[in-house]
């Protein structure tokens, strides 16, 4: 690859949108973990007051962050089609583990994208499937997040760079701490939530 950015606009666009998607997903997950349950009572008073003062506004922000993350993820995949170095086909972008470039790492990212998409769109099916069912399904967001972290640090060209890896692992550690704190505080916990928290923690140690 040359140093001329004009020859790699598609790669730059995919790279940038992937980072934006990860930032938005991280923000959505962190905000979601702080919403509701006894965990909110353990937060700093200023933050707890903010979350409790406008719960509908905060919940809407969580929803919009999630949708924005999905849009950025879609852009990430579509712009990758124009990458002259990887040169993937549409089927390789759509079907996990079929792309020639780091198939395991990219496949994990594709699966994470599908899970995140299904969960993000579930916002609009809450009334139909019921709040309790929706909340149980929504816990798999942590699975998508953990897989996205693994994808970012193993598939991306910047995965080994300190400027990306350090905040990525720091945020993954924070998500793990909040998840375990929420479980310990008495919020509904399942084997899936516990296993996912452990998976994110392992990813942070990679």
Buried (B, 14 or more C-beta within 10 A) or exposed (E): EEEEEEEBEBBBBBBBBBBBBBBBBBBBBBBBBBBBBEBBEBBEEEEBEBBEEEEEEBBEBBBEBBBBBBBBBBBBBBBBBBBEEBEBEEEBBEEBEBBEBBBEBBBBBBBBBBBBBEBBEBBEEBEEEEEEEBEBBBBBBBBBBBBBBBBBBBBBEBBEEEEBBEEBBEBBBBBBBBBBBBBEBEBEBEEEBEEBBBBBBEBBEE
